Amino acid sequence: MKTFTSAILTLAGVQNIHPVIFGGQQMINYTNVKHGNDLINFLVNKDDYASLDELESQLGLSRRGIFYILKKINTSLSDDKLDNILNIAGVGYFIPDETKKTLLNNYSGTQPVTEQFTKRQRCQLITWQLINHHPVSLTQLAKHFDVSKHTAISDLNNVKNTLTSHGLDVVQTATGKILSGFEISQRNWVLEALNDRDSILYSQIDINPSRLIAINTEIHKLEKITGNYFTDDALSTLDEFILWFLERIKDPDNQLPDSPLRTTNVDSMSINWSIKFLSDNNVHNFSESYFLGRIINTSQFYRVNRADGLIQRIFPISREIVDRFNAVSGANVSPDKLELTLSTHLLSTFYRSKFMIPYHHPNLEQITEGFRELFAFTKYAIRPFEKFINGHLSDDEIALIALYFGGELRSIESRRGEQPDVLVVCSSGIGTSYILQQQLAQRYPNIEFSQPLSVFQFKNQDLANIKLIISTIKLSTDSGIPMVNVSPLPSKHDWGVIGKALINAHLSDDNFNEASVNALIDVISNYARIENFDGLTDALRGYLNQRSKPLNQKRTSQNGLTSLQKLLPIEHIVYATRLSSWQHAIEQTMMPLQNENIVKPAYAQQIIRLTNTNGPYMVLGNGIMLAHATPNDGVLDLGMSLLLVKQPLSIITPGHPNVDNITIVIGLAPLDQTSHLSALSQLMKKIQNPIWVSRMKQSQSADDISRLLAQP
């Protein structure tokens, strides 16, 4: 077993502390990123360009590993004011002459440098050490990460808290702190870490190219057997996880206790594949076959076998989820468009729930805060699926599903008939790609960005009139169109790269706005202490960009998302003791909006027609109806209204046996798919509180209702 010192040196990428000879020349020691110096020296000593295939072959690394190392090295080069390693499309990678000269003069034969890991990276590396059975101590952590003992204590406490949530514990022994807990829990942590494409673990797994190719080939065989195909990111994660997994279970102590095989109709094909795959790798353990089959099924798919019995059961549930989302949000998402995409996602969600493999979204806080309206509506919409799995989804799972609705809403809102200026390509699926696309649209509202494209979609895309490609994955194209590569969640450096690329493509006058931002910050700093410089910068940049955004053709008194208090003043509240029918209730609900010329008289009649045709689908439950139609049905401005009738009204429609009683009708006049979501989500939080609804129904006037609405 390695000592901790040798292990942590390996973690830091320090393979040999003495100068190494490469092709008769001294090695350059510029970075401690694992394999980083190998890559630099290969490029320095190569007379011409190096293709990606050459780098993979020479270094024995995966494509993802190469990209990770290039990103880390280029970040260091930028910090040192050196030109980055460049890639010429269709030719290959090279180090610019000035950079090469500096590296040879200053870093040839020098001692390796110490990398400054982030806290998150340090904690992942510590956990990786523990899982791979290397004891750790505070003194060693402080020394080898070059941090204070206080920082080492903080890191270790963070590790303990994270591992506790996985059912694991860090215990003290005579040789140092070690990990205690179930083997499966340790493996699940590794899989979760690898699901983050920027995880430092990708630089720690020793890559055997021939084995990696063999694993990838076998997974593709499984795809053909099941008809379910994995996303690019899921496939890459599976490749490297299985590579690590096979190495780990060479030690019998790391294998699960063998037990009789347990299969069901929904996982038999993957289990049978796992049995053969492990047998070919000299592992004959049914428990391990069962484990691997479960992991395979919980990975994200991009295409599924529509004839599969399970997916056939999920399809109608997806449609019901979309209907519920539309009913509660006032949106008009087409079930036909989202059914397949959502069902494809829910298939892996089903397996994660069935096999109790938790999913942790690395950007949960950003999603729940930045897209809280979507999150609230999705949490209501997914109840049919929760009933199907007989359980509740975690907030992480709900956040991921919410982004599917967000992507579809954004698609509906995109300008019709216009060719995008910029293509956005993302390999990680709709979740993070939606965040990237939303941030691009918010920062640059006058630029038309495409919906996120997969690599397959990109290869089949018409590139006519495209001025720039923004991608989270390296793409091979001879189009001649400028391309920038960024993280799905761009860093400050990434935003700088994007801004320069947009200026070079003549799509943005960012220089003017940046100058204005800097001037405003200078003024603000004279009168107030700036606590969050980056947040203020982003807010000012967004404001200046938004000022030049064309006005909506329909008039509206509010820009962007609007609060509940502004959309639902007391003048829009109707109180009634008794009404003749549910149709009359809808007409009365819309009357305040009609009187203020927010909707046309035909709008209420369209809602009545929709209810007669489709049944009481707008009833949310608990006697509450969200009455709405589409913006094209007579909406002139954004607005909301509310009616409370003391005597319940029954909604009876021809051809629909369900009878729903209503006492509260919320009237919604949406201008588009999104501008009303903030106010509506505020109201949704209230009406999901049974105590608040009970008080609402006991109200005796519009004033009472208004006061309830104003309560936090």
Beta strands, then each sheet from edge to edge (+ up, - down):
strand 1: 21-22
strand 2: 25-26
strand 3: 86-88
strand 4: 92-94
strand 5: 169-173
strand 6: 176-180
strand 7: 229-230
strand 8: 301-303
strand 9: 422-425
strand 10: 468-471
strand 11: 483-485
strand 12: 573-576
strand 13: 619-621
strand 14: 624-627
strand 15: 639-653
strand 16: 656-669
sheet 1: 1+ 2-
sheet 2: 3+ 4-
sheet 3: 5+ 6-
sheet 4: 7+ 8-
sheet 5: 9+ 10+ 11+
sheet 6: 12+ 15+ 16- 14- 13+
end
